[in-house]
Amino acid sequence: MILYFSGTGNSEYVAKRIAQKTEDEVLNLFDRLRNDDVSEIQSDKPWVIVAPTYAWQMPHIVRDWLKRAQLTGDPRVYFVLTCGTSIGGAGAFAKAVASEMGKTYKGTAPVVMPENYIAIFNTPGQEKAMEIVDRAEEKIDRIAETINEGAYLEELGGGRLPSMVMNWGFHKFIIADRKFRTNENCTSCGQCVKVCPTENIYLDSPEGTKRHPVWSGRCIHCMACINRCPFRAIEYGSSTESKERYRCPKTV
Ligand SMILES: Cc1cc2nc3c(=O)[nH]c(=O)nc-3n(C[C@H](O)[C@H](O)[C@H](O)COP(=O)(O)O)c2cc1C
């Protein structure tokens, strides 16, 4: 069973491609994460967790859910982390998560996909993004083959300590939603409310005709709201004003 979390579609694309190549089922964790639903899921095939990399680890929302979720049936778990450049030492942390899940760890594979962290970095345009996704496909297919063979995924030697420090700094100093704001393009459509995995966004009480999104402090910086707003109405400070919005070109 392929379980995935995805802010902007990269991990969704990878998960669905692995599911197709392994002839396995795929499940989007969005509702389960949002509702903190850890009820039983059963699978007779290995568990494959696909998620983006956040500061050289899997997102904590996924990690914390996996530790509590009842995943019964097959005892093996694979991790596939999409990233813009590197997953650092995320494998060491995934191994620890597998152990807390009571599962047999079968390795962690990185898949380089387009960068989506628009709050900090530049995101590629559609053409460049398509090139990166095309390049990733061979790697995704190799991962699926490894899973079909029941073999271990490659293990990269990224250090645990640098990942720990980087991830700590990210949670302490970077994740915050105070800089999100809307511009005059906002139509109060509520798409940002729908795509937020932590129910962090609500539309404020109507005053006149317009209601505006309000971010309420539980943001995980997945960048779904800003990248998936259909009217380009969300900014993060002023640095995003000139940046391309990103959505995986093959999941749109
Ligand atoms: C909060 C945040 C942190 C990120 N940290 C990393 C990182 O440590 N290394 C990296 O290569 N890419 C990093 N990225 C880029 C994403 O991991 C990458 O674009 C991923 O494929 C996005 O997946 P998604 O579209 O499924 O959400 C980060 C992105 C975000 C939003």
The ligand as a MOL file (V3000), in Angstrom:
LIG
                    3D

  0  0  0     0  0            999 V3000
M  V30 BEGIN CTAB
M  V30 COUNTS 31 33 0 0 0
M  V30 BEGIN ATOM
M  V30 1 C 9.0830 23.5530 4.3010 0
M  V30 2 C 9.8830 22.9610 3.1960 0
M  V30 3 C 11.1490 22.4490 3.4550 0
M  V30 4 C 11.8970 21.8610 2.4240 0
M  V30 5 N 13.1070 21.3150 2.7280 0
M  V30 6 C 13.8160 20.7060 1.7560 0
M  V30 7 C 15.0660 20.0730 2.0570 0
M  V30 8 O 15.5140 19.9910 3.1990 0
M  V30 9 N 15.7750 19.5530 1.0270 0
M  V30 10 C 15.3170 19.6050 -0.2710 0
M  V30 11 O 16.0210 19.1430 -1.1610 0
M  V30 12 N 14.1060 20.1310 -0.5760 0
M  V30 13 C 13.3440 20.6810 0.4140 0
M  V30 14 N 12.1130 21.2170 0.1150 0
M  V30 15 C 11.5470 21.0240 -1.2460 0
M  V30 16 C 10.5000 19.9090 -1.2770 0
M  V30 17 O 10.8860 18.8210 -0.4700 0
M  V30 18 C 10.2210 19.3810 -2.6870 0
M  V30 19 O 9.9580 20.4070 -3.5940 0
M  V30 20 C 9.1060 18.3620 -2.6450 0
M  V30 21 O 9.1780 17.5790 -3.8120 0
M  V30 22 C 7.7040 18.9640 -2.5450 0
M  V30 23 O 6.7800 17.9040 -2.5290 0
M  V30 24 P 5.2050 18.0730 -2.6500 0
M  V30 25 O 4.9240 18.7520 -3.9740 0
M  V30 26 O 4.6900 16.6830 -2.6340 0
M  V30 27 O 4.7280 18.8870 -1.5010 0
M  V30 28 C 11.3530 21.7980 1.1130 0
M  V30 29 C 10.1030 22.3370 0.8610 0
M  V30 30 C 9.3610 22.8970 1.8800 0
M  V30 31 C 7.9890 23.4440 1.5770 0
M  V30 END ATOM
M  V30 BEGIN BOND
M  V30 1 1 1 2
M  V30 2 1 2 3
M  V30 3 2 2 30
M  V30 4 2 3 4
M  V30 5 1 4 5
M  V30 6 1 4 28
M  V30 7 2 5 6
M  V30 8 1 6 7
M  V30 9 1 6 13
M  V30 10 2 7 8
M  V30 11 1 7 9
M  V30 12 1 9 10
M  V30 13 2 10 11
M  V30 14 1 10 12
M  V30 15 2 12 13
M  V30 16 1 13 14
M  V30 17 1 14 15
M  V30 18 1 14 28
M  V30 19 1 15 16
M  V30 20 1 16 17
M  V30 21 1 16 18
M  V30 22 1 18 19
M  V30 23 1 18 20
M  V30 24 1 20 21
M  V30 25 1 20 22
M  V30 26 1 22 23
M  V30 27 1 23 24
M  V30 28 2 24 25
M  V30 29 1 24 26
M  V30 30 1 24 27
M  V30 31 2 28 29
M  V30 32 1 29 30
M  V30 33 1 30 31
M  V30 END BOND
M  V30 END CTAB
M  END
